[in-house]
């Protein structure tokens, strides 16, 4: 239920990725590559709308592990 209330856009992304949550506050995002290696961690000040840059990431598919005050959600992200 929590996963349906968190949006990741644009997806695929080139520069900036935005996160928005209807009910939970976003605390942190951990970005993992296809080999399950941690690429980057971004902390937020417990907000329902957040943005971060993916300009430094290589093109490919990533997993976003989104920590909220109501639990963790995993979402896919394509970087072009």
C-alpha positions as CSV (number, residue, x, y, z in Angstrom):
1,X,0.0,0.0,0.0
2,X,2.8,2.4,0.8
3,X,4.6,1.7,-2.5
4,X,1.5,2.9,-4.4
5,X,1.6,6.2,-2.6
6,X,5.2,7.1,-3.5
7,X,5.8,8.4,-7.0
8,X,9.2,8.5,-8.7
9,X,9.4,10.7,-11.8
10,X,10.5,11.2,-14.5
11,X,11.4,7.6,-15.1
12,X,13.5,7.2,-17.2
13,X,15.6,10.1,-15.9
14,X,18.5,12.1,-17.2
15,X,19.3,14.8,-14.6
16,X,16.9,15.3,-11.8
17,X,14.6,12.7,-10.1
18,X,11.7,13.8,-8.0
19,X,9.9,11.8,-5.3
20,X,6.5,12.6,-3.9
21,X,4.6,10.8,-1.2
22,X,0.9,11.2,-0.3
23,X,1.2,9.9,3.2
24,X,4.7,9.3,4.4
25,X,7.7,11.5,5.0
26,X,10.8,10.6,3.0
27,X,13.9,10.3,5.2
28,X,16.5,8.7,2.9
29,X,17.1,7.2,-0.5
30,X,19.8,4.6,-1.2
31,X,20.6,3.9,-4.9
32,X,21.7,0.4,-5.8
33,X,23.0,-0.7,-9.2
34,X,22.0,-4.0,-11.0
35,X,24.7,-5.8,-9.1
36,X,23.2,-4.8,-5.7
37,X,26.1,-2.4,-5.0
38,X,25.3,0.7,-3.1
39,X,26.0,3.6,-5.4
40,X,24.8,6.7,-3.5
41,X,22.8,7.6,-0.3
42,X,20.9,10.8,0.0
43,X,19.4,12.0,3.2
44,X,16.3,14.3,3.4
45,X,14.8,16.4,6.2
46,X,11.7,14.2,6.5
47,X,9.7,15.6,3.6
48,X,6.9,14.5,1.3
49,X,8.5,16.0,-1.8
50,X,12.2,15.5,-2.6
51,X,14.5,15.8,-5.5
52,X,18.0,14.6,-6.3
53,X,20.4,14.5,-9.2
54,X,21.3,11.4,-11.2
55,X,23.6,13.3,-13.6
56,X,26.7,11.6,-12.2
57,X,25.3,8.0,-12.6
58,X,26.0,5.8,-15.6
59,X,23.2,4.9,-17.9
60,X,21.3,1.8,-16.6
61,X,18.8,0.4,-14.3
62,X,18.9,1.1,-10.6
63,X,16.9,0.3,-7.5
64,X,15.8,3.1,-5.1
65,X,15.5,2.0,-1.5
66,X,13.3,4.7,-0.1
67,X,13.2,5.0,3.7
68,X,10.1,6.8,5.1
69,X,8.7,7.3,8.5
70,X,6.2,4.5,7.7
71,X,8.6,1.9,6.3
72,X,10.8,1.1,3.3
73,X,9.8,1.0,-0.4
74,X,11.9,-0.3,-3.3
75,X,11.3,1.3,-6.7
76,X,13.1,0.8,-10.0
77,X,14.8,3.8,-11.8
78,X,16.1,3.9,-15.3
79,X,18.9,6.5,-16.0
80,X,19.4,7.5,-19.6
